[in-house]
Amino acid sequence: MLFVGGAGADAISIGATTKAINMGAGNDVVTLSSATLGTGGTLNGGDGKDTLVANTNGSSFIADPAFGGFEVLRVAGAAAQGSHNANGFIELEIGNTAGATTFTNVAAGVGLTVLGNPTGGTTVTLANATGTNDTFNLTLKSASALTAGSVTLAGVETVNITSTDTDTTAHTNTLTLVATAAKSVVVTGNAGLNLTNTGNTAITSFDASGVTGAAADAAALAVTFVSANVTVAENVTIKGGSGNDSLTGSATANDSIFGNDGADTLVYTGGADVFTGGAGNDTFVAGVAGTKTAYLTIADATAGDIIDLSALGTVAAKTAAQMLAAKVTLGAAATFDQYLDAAAAGAANTLAWFNFGGDTYLVVDQSAGNSFVSGTDAVIKLAGVVSLGTSSISATELLTIA
């Protein structure tokens, strides 16, 4: 028996059919509940960009001459899981699945689109990942928030992630990326992304500046990224987009973090880091003390920005008048070390600030004595002359720049 589809975008579901099926013209979708066909059965996608949906535990359609004419392999459905040979397909998709899924023999240039919430992790294995400049395109595409699970990419140096919202209600997608060879991750789109960066210690560039949308959707457009780079003194660049991003540097690298638009939270964990908040009232979190030579620099501290000092011990709440009194002024020949010592003199858990060399420095004294203890006491540089004398500190150690 012969079945021939029409010129439109037809959609059918079949099992181990014994029919000869040709879907004809159009972008057709065929859902299979069997990885093989019955005796005499054949399936051809025909003309157009056709999708073969494997609702099966594993598949290898390329090895079966009964199948042909399909460009897209989608793994989705109540039985979908297992290992799927992607040889011969130009696009890959994954939807809701029953368990962990692996795509094998993936050709260069073939990307993966996540359309649902897979159960278990998704692994993509390239047919050839021996190069030093492999790129993989990963798309998250939906009308509502996706829990995309983990996507593992071996041997890929550049990962391009597109986070796409297909309706007018903004949302944030969630993804765990396992790409240990990746050096660069680029995020674009009109949906936010909460990215768990698992074991990807080689990343030196994370760029989400291509995530854009309306200012009213800044919360949903948020991008979350925590650097996992462990190379001492490595230069790492991290960029947010137009949402209220949360971006965290590593303890060992020298991070340059750019919040761009939105009310961003930029977190310092060590090293000689430079943070630029960009537009919006940003929060700069001093997560550790740093040292007198490797500390946090805030490049664009402006009125309304917050410096979170809560991780540096208890600093008593201060009014603007007390902040003005906390300014340290020394002679014209005073050195930076002398200023640090003067700012850290006296009882522990106090705060002082000074201008030096055209910049402003905030010191949190966490040690007793009359000198700055590098690695215990904290110093934060604010580029340019910033008058902290009109600022105040709350009981929860949040300094709001006035």
N, C-alpha and C positions, 0 to 999 in steps of 0.2 A: 504494500500500500504506500502511496506517495502523498506527502503533505507539502504544499508550496505556499509560503506566506505572500502577503501583498506588498504594495509599494510603501506602506506606512511603517510606523515604528511598532512592530508586533511584539507581544510578550506571551510566552507560553511556559508551562512547567511540565516536565516529563521525567520518567524514571528510566528503566532499562527497556526502552521502546524497541520494537522490531520494525518500525516504519522508516521509510526514507524521507527525511525532513530537510527541506531547503527553505530558509526564512525569506528569501527574495530580497528586494531592495528595502532601504530604510535602516534606521539604527535600532536593531532588534535586541531583545533580551530573552535568553533562554535559561531557565532555572532547572538544574539537574539534581535529582535525589539519588542518582547512581553514577559512579565514576566510569562505568562501562555501559555499552548499549547491548540490547538483546540481539539474537541471531538475525542477521539481515538488516539491522537498524543502522542508519547513518544520520549525521547531523551536520548541516552546512549553514553558516551564518549568512551567506549570500553577500550582496553588495551592501555598502554602508559600514558604519562603525558599530560592530555588534559585540554584545557582552554575554559571556558564558558565566553563569552564576553556579558555583560549586557548593551545593548544600550537602557536602560529603566529608567523610573522614579521609582526606588525602585525594590526590588526583594526578594524572599524568596524561593529559589529553593529547599532547604533542606526539606521544608514542603510539597512539591509536589512529589508524587511517580512517576510521569511521567518523572522526571529527575534523572539521576544517572551517576556515572562513571567519574565525572570531579574532577580534583584536584586543578585547578587554577581558581579563580574568578577575572575577569577583568571588571572594570567599565569604559566604553569608548564609545564615539559616540555623535551624535548631540542631542540625547534625554537623555543621561546618566546623572543621578543625583539621589538625594534622599537617602533613607535608604536601605541597602542591608545586608541581613542576611548571615554572612560568616560561619555559622556552617557547618562543614563537609569539608571545603576546607583547604588545607595545605599551599597555597600561595595566596597572594592578589596582584593585580596590578591595577593601575589607569592610564588612558591616558587623552586625551582631553575630557572634559566633558561640559555639558550644565549648570551645577550649582553645589552647595555644595553637597558633598557626605559623607555618614556615613557608615562605616562597623561595624556591631554589632556582638556580640557573637563570637569574635575572640579568637581562642584557643591559649594557651601558645605555644610559639615557632613559630607561624605563623607571617611572616613578610610582609611588603608592599614594592612593587617596583613602583616607579613613572616613567612612560614611556613617558609622554607628559606634556602639560601645562593645568592642570585642571582649570575650571572656578569655583570660590568659594572655600571654604576651604574643607579639607579632615579630617574627624574625625575617629579615630580607637578606638573602645570600646572593651576592653578585656572581655571575658566571666567571668574571675575571676581576679581582680586586687587588691585583699585584702592583698597580700603578701607584704613583705618589701624589696624584691630583684627581682622585675620583670624586665625583659629585653625585649626590642623590637628592631628588625632589620629593618632599613629603607634604601632602595636603590634608588638612582637617576641614571637612566641608559639611555643614549642617545648618538647620534653622534654629536649633537649640544647643545648649552646652553639651559637648562631647566629653566622655571619660574614655579617652583613647587607649588607656593602658600603656604598656611599654612597647616601644619599637626598637629593635636591636639591628644595628647596621655595622657589619664588620668590614674593615679596610676602606672606609669612606672618609676622605679628608675634609670635604665641604658638605654640610647639610643645609639645604634650603627648605624652610618650613613656611607654608602658606596657611594661615588660620582664617578660614572664610565663613562668614555669616551669610546665609542665603535669604534671610528675611530682614525686617526693619527693627526687630528687637535685639539689641546688642547683647552678647553673651561672652563668657570666658571658657575656653576649652582647657582640658587637663591632659598632660602627656608626660610620660617618662621616656627620656631618650637615653639609649645605651649605644654610644658610638665612640669607642675608646680611641680610635685613630683620628677623630675629627679635630681639626685645628680651627675651623671657622663654622659658625652657625648663624644663619641669616633668617630672620623672621619677618614676614610681611602679612598684610591682610587687613580685614576690618573686624576681627574678633580678637579678644584678649587670649593670653596663653599662660597658664600656670605650668611651667616646665620644671620637672624634676631632673636634675643634671647628674646622672648616676655614673660615677667612675670615669668621667670624661676629662681626664687630667691634662690632655694636650690642647684644649681649647684656649686660644689666645685672642680670639675675636668673637664676640657675641653682639650682633647688630639687629635690634628690633625697631630701628627708627622707621621702618616701613609699615609698622602697625599704626593705622590712622583711622580717625573717625571724629564724630562730633564731640565737642567739649562736654556736652550733657551726658555722654556715654563713657566718661573717663574711667569710672569704676569698673565697668564691664570690659573696657579695653586694656585693663592692666596686664602687664607682662611680669612674671616672677622668674628670676634666674639667680642661682647661687653658683659662683665659680668653684670648680673643683681642681683648678690648676695647682700643682704642688711644687713646681720648679722655683727654686729660690731666685728672687730678683727678676723673674720673667716679667716682661711687659705685656699686660693683658688689657684689652679695651672692651668695655661693656657699654652698650647704648640701649636706652629705652625708647618708647614711642610716644604716642599722644595720650596714653592712659595714665592712671595712677600706679606707676610701676614700683616693684620692689626688687632692687638690684643689690647683690652682695658680692664683694670681692673676696679673694682668698687671703689666708694668713701669711703666705710666703711670697706671693707675687706683688709686683708694683702695678696696681690697678688704676686705670683711667676710666671713670664711670660718668656717663652723661645721662641724666634723667630725661632731658628734652621736655616736651609739654606734660602737663598734668601735675598733680600733687604727689610727687614721688618720695619713696623712702630708700635712701642709699646707705648701705651698712658697711662700716669699716671694721675689718677683722685683723689688720696688721699690714706692715709694709709701708713703703713710701707711696701712698695713694693720693690721687687728685680727683676730687668729685666736683662736677658741674651740674647743678640742679636743673637749670633751664627755667622755662616759664612755669608759673604756679608756685604756691607756697610749699616748699619741700622740707623733708625731715632728714637730717644727717645724723646717723646713729654711730656714736663712738663706742664700738663694741669692746675694744681693748685699749690699753694705754699707748701702745706703740713705744718708740724710743725717742731720744733727743735728736737722732739723725734720720729716722724713718717713722714718719707720722702722717696724720691725715691733713691734707690741704683742701680747703673749700674755696673753689675758684670764683664763685659768684654769690656769696652770702648777701642776701638782701632782706629788707624789712618784711616780716611775716614768716620767714624761714625759721625752722626749729633745729636746735642742736640737742640731741638726746644724750644726756650724760649719765643716765641711770645705771649703766653697766660699770661705771667707774667709782662706785662707792656712794656714800651719802653726802650730798652737797646741800647744805641748808638753803631753804628758799631765800631768795634775795629780791628786794625791790630794786627799782631803777636807781634810786639814790645810793643803795648799798653797792650796786654794780659800778657806779661811778667812783665810789670810794675804793673799789678793789683795783683800780688802775694803778700800775706800777710805772713810775717815771724815774729814770736815772740820768746821769750826765751824758753829754754828747759823745764821749769816747767809750761808753759802756759796751761791752761785748754781748753777744747773744747768750752765752753761758751765764754771764753775770745777771742778765735779765731773768733767765730761767731760775737761777738760785734765789733771786729776790722774790719772784712770784711764788716760789715753793717754800719760803721761810715760814716758820711757825707751826701751828697745830695741823694735824692731818685733816683730810676731808674739808678743805677750803678751796676757794677759787679766786684767781686773779687774772688780770689781762694787761697787755702792754702793746705799744706800737714799736716796731723795729724794722729798719730798712725799707720803709714804705708799706709794710704789711702789718697785720694785727695778729696777735697770738693769745690764745686762751689756755691757761694752765690749771689743771685740776691736781691739787696737792693731795696725794694719798699716803704720804709718809710723814713721820714726825722728823723734826730737825730743820736746819736752816739752809738746805741745798736741794737741788732738783735731783731725784733718783731716777735715772733712765730705766725704763721698763716697768717702773712702779707708778711714778707720777706721769701724767698725760699732758701733752701739748698738742694743740690744734691750731693750724695756721688758717687765717682768713685773708685771702689775697686782697691787697689794697688796705686803705685806712677805713676801718669799720668802727663806728662809735658804739661800743658795747655799753657805754655808760647810760644809755637810755633803754637798755634791754632789762629783762627780768627773768628770774628762774622760779619755776613752780615747785611745789612740795614733792613732785615726782621727778625732779631733776631735768625738766625740759626748759632749755634756754630759748626764749623767743626773741628774735632780733627785732628791735623797734625802729 
